[in-house]
């Protein structure tokens, strides 16, 4: 019975550490917009700066 309790505590501790790392990086903006940078190449924002 004591072994199960020990494994339970260790797994909950590991899960809490993983959650803490996720929340830290989420607040730092690591996961903000993962798809946008690869499409920035195709945007035509520079055309507005060219005088006509």
C-alpha positions as CSV (number, residue, x, y, z in Angstrom):
1,X,0.0,0.0,0.0
2,X,2.8,2.3,0.8
3,X,4.4,1.8,-2.7
4,X,1.2,3.0,-4.4
5,X,1.1,6.1,-2.2
6,X,4.7,6.8,-3.1
7,X,4.1,6.4,-6.8
8,X,1.0,8.6,-6.5
9,X,2.9,11.4,-4.8
10,X,5.7,11.3,-7.3
11,X,3.4,11.3,-10.3
12,X,1.4,14.2,-8.9
13,X,4.6,16.1,-8.2
14,X,5.8,15.5,-11.8
15,X,2.5,16.6,-13.2
16,X,2.6,19.8,-11.1
17,X,6.1,20.6,-12.3
18,X,4.9,20.1,-15.9
19,X,1.9,22.3,-15.4
20,X,4.1,25.0,-13.8
21,X,6.5,24.9,-16.8
22,X,3.5,25.1,-19.2
23,X,2.0,28.1,-17.3
24,X,5.3,29.9,-17.1
25,X,5.9,29.6,-20.9
26,X,2.3,30.4,-21.7
27,X,2.5,33.7,-19.7
28,X,5.8,34.5,-21.5
29,X,4.0,34.3,-24.9
30,X,5.7,31.1,-26.1
31,X,2.5,29.8,-27.6
32,X,0.9,33.0,-28.8
33,X,0.8,32.6,-32.6
34,X,2.6,29.7,-34.0
35,X,1.1,29.7,-37.5
36,X,1.5,33.4,-38.3
37,X,5.3,33.7,-38.9
38,X,5.3,31.3,-41.8
39,X,2.7,33.4,-43.6
40,X,4.3,36.8,-43.1
41,X,6.4,36.2,-46.2
42,X,3.2,36.3,-48.4
43,X,1.7,39.5,-47.0
44,X,1.9,42.6,-49.2
45,X,2.4,45.2,-46.4
46,X,5.4,46.7,-48.2
47,X,3.2,47.8,-51.2
48,X,1.6,50.5,-49.1
49,X,4.9,52.2,-48.5
50,X,5.7,52.6,-52.3
51,X,4.6,56.0,-53.5
52,X,2.5,56.0,-56.7
